[in-house]
């Protein structure tokens, strides 16, 4: 991807995020993870952090895909991200958006969110080649055998 295309994609991602979250909210605090990342992408003052820019690029792309899947569910995630005081709830909503966006592949599969956003059974339904695949999205941080994994991989 050439630099102009990358810049255009980044600007598009920021627009998607700012439209859904409201710029005044994004710039109003530093308590929320999304607000922290947003502030690290200040192009005007040439203080852009490339990792934060990449995170926003991915998040904005996944948000756009989620809107195509189900706009109401996307708004539900946005409100949860903006209002949640529980760190795990916040991380969970962001993680679900990224996973759904990652699975979304226009023309090859169909994604559906459950009707009830608090569905304890599954978080996402992938329909591919006439098969229904129910996905439960969990983020538990480091897995219990991480030390063993690190020893083997190092």
N, C-alpha and C positions, 0 to 999 in steps of 0.2 A: 504494500500500500504506500503510495507516495505521500509526502508530508502535507500537501494541500488536501488530499482526500481524508487523511487522518484528522487534520484540523477541522474539516467540515463535519466529520462524524462526531468529533468531540463537541462542537458547537451545537449540533443536533441533540446529542445526549443531554447537555446542560439545559437546553430549551425544554425537553420532555420533562426533566426533573423539576425545573422551575415552574412549569405549567401545573404540574400535579401537586407540588409541595408549597408553592408560593415563595418568591424570592425573599420577601420580608421575613418569613419564618426561617428560611435557610440561613439568613444572615443575622438573625436575632440572638443566637445563643451558641454555646459551645458544649452543652451537656449531651446532646444527641450525637451519635456516631456520624450520621449523615451531615449534620451541621459542621462537624469537625473536618470531614473530608471536603465539603464544599469550600470552606475557608482556605484550604490548602491548594486550591486551584485558581488563584488570583492572577489572571493573565495581565490585567491592567497595570499592576505594579511589578510585573515580571518576577513574581514569586511563586510560580507554578511548580508544584511537586509532581513529578511524573508518575509516581505510584498512585497518588490520589487521582490524578487525571485518568489513568487507566481504570481505576476502580469506578469512577463516575461514568466513563465510556461504557463499561460493561453493564453497570447498573441501569443507566439510561436506556440502553438497547433492550435489556430484559424487561424494563418497565413498559416500553413500547409494545413488545410482544405480548405481555400480560394484558395490556389494554385491548389488543386484538382478540385475545382469548375471551376475556370477560371484563369489561370496563368497571362494572360495579364491584367486582371482587378486587380489582386493582385499587379502587378508591378505598375499600375496606383496609387493604394492606397499608396504604398511605396514611390513613388516620391512625392505624395501630402504631406505625413507625413514629408519627408525630407526637402521639399522646402517651405511649407506654412508658411507665416508670420502671418496669421489670426488664432488666437487661436481656434475659433469655427470650422474652416475648418479642422484643425489638430485633434481636438477632434472628429469631425464627421467621419473622415477617420478611426481613431482608433476604434471608436464605431461600425462602419459598419463591420469592420473585426471581432470584437468580437461577434456581433449579428449573422453574417453569420456563423461563426464557431460554435456558440451555436445551431443554427438550423440544422447544417449539421449532419445527422445521416445515415451513410453509410448503404445502403440496404433497408432503410425504407422510404426515401424521396429523392427528387432531388431538388437541388438549382440551380438557374440561376441568374446571374446579367443581367440587361438590356444591350443591345448592346451599347447604348450611355451612357457613365459614368455620363453625366450631365442630365440624364433623370429626369424631374421634377415630373413624375407621380408615380414611385415606385423605390425602391432601391434594392429589392430582390424579386425573385419569388420562392415560395416553391410549389413543385408539390408532393402531397401526396394523395394516394388512388384515383387517377385520378381527383383530384381537383386542380385547380390553385389558389394559395393564393398569392396576391400581397402585399408586405410589404413595408411601408414607414418608414424609421428609422430616428427618431428625438431624439435629446438629448437637452432638454430645461433646464437642471439643476433642481433646486427645483420647484415643481409644486405650483400653486397659493394657494392651500389650505393646505400647509405644516403645518402652525401653528395649524389649526384645527385638523389635523391628529396627531400631537405631543401631544396635549391636551388629545385626546381620548386614545392614546396608552400609555401614561405615567401613 
